[in-house]
Amino acid sequence: MAGRTRAAGVLIAALWLGGCTHAGFGSAEGHFATFSVPEPKGSATSATVHVCHAYGCRSQTRVRFTETDLAELGAIMKKWRGKTDTAEDERRGVAYAVGWIETRVGDAIGTKDDRPGMDFAASGDPTQQDCVDEATNTTSYLTVLANAGLLKHHTVGTPFAKENYLRGVAGWTHWTAVLEDKGTKKRFAVDSWIYGNGENPAVVPTEEWYIADLGSLPPATR
């Protein structure tokens, strides 16, 4: 989960009546800057991201996506858009695309056995990722899709967190990446942290995400 002391001060200061939601650091760019992660770069033919791992973006590994990789992602998005090509179809495609990217990245940098959820003993382990890592990485992956022209109905939103310290560890600060529907302006959490590496993330309205505790997290989007 949250892994940086400098971010913790902002989060705790914003605590209200034991539970609250944080809009993040103003923008996706602000989030990357806060955790000292280079912003993803890319086009329709190639892309580069810096993947966070070891908890709190303590370790970062540069990964390049080739034209072949982006073509595969395009095929995934096309498949799940189907004939109806709705915003909901696109979110389903995003879930499968992020799962594919995690598998590709996990094999390349050694995070293929990243366990689901939080393991306090794994802090500093370069094979494992907490929710800061996952939210930051998923935001990078969504940006790769956007830069490649593969998002028609959504823009990439600012990562944000929810917490409820009155619930103890079960209500600890939890981060997620965000998509925003261009038509309705509705925001959707895209959460990869719940599942092991390569599993589809949950893609759900932000108001329905992490409402009560970690036991109430949504299922993967399929």
C-alpha positions in Angstrom: 0.0 0.0 0.0 1.1 3.6 0.5 4.9 3.6 0.7 6.3 7.0 0.9 6.8 9.1 4.0 6.5 12.4 2.2 3.1 11.3 0.8 1.9 10.1 4.2 2.0 13.7 5.6 -0.4 14.9 2.9 -2.7 11.9 3.4 -2.9 12.1 7.2 -3.4 15.9 7.2 -6.5 15.4 4.9 -8.1 12.8 7.2 -11.7 13.8 8.1 -13.9 12.0 10.6 -11.7 8.9 10.3 -12.3 8.3 6.6 -11.9 10.3 3.4 -11.0 10.3 -0.3 -8.0 12.1 -1.7 -8.1 13.5 -5.2 -4.4 12.8 -5.6 -1.7 15.3 -6.4 -3.7 17.5 -8.8 -2.8 15.5 -12.0 -1.2 12.4 -13.2 1.9 14.4 -13.8 1.8 15.6 -10.2 1.5 12.0 -9.0 4.6 10.9 -11.1 6.5 13.9 -9.7 5.6 13.1 -6.1 6.9 9.6 -6.3 9.9 10.7 -8.5 8.8 8.5 -11.5 9.6 9.6 -15.0 6.4 10.2 -17.0 5.5 7.5 -19.7 6.3 8.5 -23.2 5.0 7.0 -26.4 3.2 7.1 -29.7 1.4 4.7 -32.0 4.6 2.9 -32.7 6.5 2.6 -29.4 6.3 3.6 -25.8 8.6 3.7 -22.7 7.5 3.5 -19.0 9.3 3.3 -15.7 7.8 0.4 -13.8 7.6 0.8 -10.0 8.3 -2.2 -7.7 9.7 -3.0 -4.2 6.9 -0.9 -2.6 6.4 2.9 -2.8 8.2 3.1 -6.2 11.4 2.3 -4.3 12.7 0.5 -7.3 12.0 1.6 -10.9 12.8 -0.3 -14.1 12.6 1.1 -17.6 10.5 -0.9 -20.0 10.0 -0.3 -23.7 7.0 -1.4 -25.7 7.6 -2.1 -29.3 5.4 -1.6 -32.3 4.5 -5.3 -32.1 3.5 -4.9 -28.5 1.3 -1.9 -29.3 -0.3 -3.9 -32.2 -1.1 -6.7 -29.8 -2.7 -4.2 -27.4 -4.7 -2.7 -30.4 -6.0 -6.2 -31.2 -7.1 -6.7 -27.6 -8.9 -3.4 -27.5 -10.6 -4.1 -30.8 -11.7 -7.5 -29.7 -13.4 -6.3 -26.6 -15.0 -3.2 -28.2 -16.8 -5.6 -30.4 -19.6 -4.3 -32.7 -21.3 -2.0 -30.0 -18.1 -0.1 -29.2 -19.5 1.5 -26.0 -17.6 3.1 -23.1 -18.3 -0.1 -21.1 -16.8 -2.3 -23.8 -13.7 -0.1 -23.8 -13.3 -0.5 -20.1 -13.5 -4.2 -20.5 -10.9 -4.0 -23.2 -8.7 -1.9 -20.9 -8.9 -4.6 -18.2 -7.6 -7.2 -20.6 -5.0 -4.9 -22.0 -3.6 -4.0 -18.5 -3.6 -7.8 -17.6 -1.6 -8.4 -20.8 0.9 -5.6 -20.1 1.4 -6.9 -16.5 2.3 -10.3 -17.9 4.7 -8.8 -20.5 6.3 -6.6 -17.8 6.4 -9.2 -15.1 8.4 -11.6 -17.4 10.8 -8.7 -18.3 11.6 -7.3 -14.9 11.0 -10.2 -12.4 7.6 -9.2 -11.0 5.7 -12.1 -12.6 5.1 -13.7 -9.1 3.9 -10.5 -7.5 1.4 -11.6 -4.9 -2.1 -10.1 -4.6 -2.8 -7.5 -1.9 -0.4 -6.4 0.8 2.4 -8.3 2.4 4.2 -6.2 5.0 7.2 -8.6 4.9 7.6 -7.9 1.1 8.6 -4.2 1.5 11.8 -3.7 -0.4 11.4 -7.0 -2.3 11.9 -6.1 -6.0 9.6 -8.9 -7.1 6.6 -7.4 -5.2 4.4 -4.4 -5.7 2.2 -2.4 -3.3 -0.8 -0.2 -4.2 1.4 2.9 -4.8 3.4 0.8 -7.3 0.3 -0.7 -8.9 -1.6 2.6 -9.2 1.4 4.4 -10.7 2.2 1.6 -13.1 -1.4 1.2 -14.2 -1.6 5.0 -14.8 1.5 4.6 -17.0 -0.1 1.7 -18.9 -3.3 3.6 -19.4 -1.2 6.5 -20.8 0.5 4.1 -23.2 -3.0 3.1 -24.5 -4.0 6.7 -24.8 -0.8 7.8 -26.6 -1.3 4.9 -29.0 -4.7 6.2 -29.9 -6.4 3.1 -28.3 -8.8 5.0 -25.9 -11.8 6.5 -27.7 -14.3 6.9 -24.8 -11.9 7.7 -21.9 -9.1 9.9 -20.7 -6.5 9.0 -18.1 -7.4 10.5 -14.7 -5.4 11.4 -11.6 -4.6 8.5 -9.3 -6.3 8.9 -5.9 -6.6 7.2 -2.5 -9.2 6.2 0.0 -8.8 5.4 3.7 -10.7 4.9 6.9 -8.2 4.6 9.8 -11.1 3.8 12.2 -11.0 0.3 10.7 -7.3 -0.2 11.5 -5.2 -1.9 9.0 -8.3 -2.9 7.0 -9.0 0.7 6.3 -5.4 1.8 5.5 -4.7 4.2 2.7 -5.2 2.5 -0.7 -4.3 4.0 -4.1 -5.8 3.3 -7.5 -5.4 4.5 -11.1 -8.4 6.2 -12.7 -10.1 6.4 -16.1 -12.6 9.2 -16.8 -15.5 8.7 -19.3 -15.4 11.5 -21.8 -19.2 11.5 -22.3 -20.5 11.2 -18.7 -17.4 12.5 -16.9 -17.8 9.6 -14.5 -14.6 8.3 -13.0 -13.6 4.6 -12.7 -11.0 3.1 -10.5 -8.7 0.7 -12.3 -7.2 -1.4 -9.5 -4.5 -4.0 -10.2 -3.4 -4.4 -6.6 -6.2 -6.8 -5.6 -4.9 -9.7 -7.8 -1.7 -11.4 -8.7 0.5 -10.1 -11.6 -1.2 -10.5 -15.0 -4.8 -10.8 -13.7 -7.3 -8.3 -15.0 -7.8 -5.3 -12.7 -11.1 -4.3 -11.3 -12.6 -1.4 -13.2 -15.5 0.1 -11.2 -17.0 3.6 -10.4 -14.8 5.3 -7.9 -17.7 5.8 -5.5 -18.1 2.0 -5.4 -14.4 1.2 -4.9 -12.9 0.5 -1.5 -16.0 1.6 0.4 -15.7 -0.4 3.6 -12.5 -2.4 3.9 -10.1 -4.6 1.9 -12.7 -7.4 2.1 -15.1 -5.3 0.1 -12.9 -4.8 -2.9 -14.5 -5.6 -6.3 -13.8 -8.6 -8.6 -11.7 -8.5 -11.7 -13.4 -7.0 -14.8 -14.0 -9.7 -17.4 
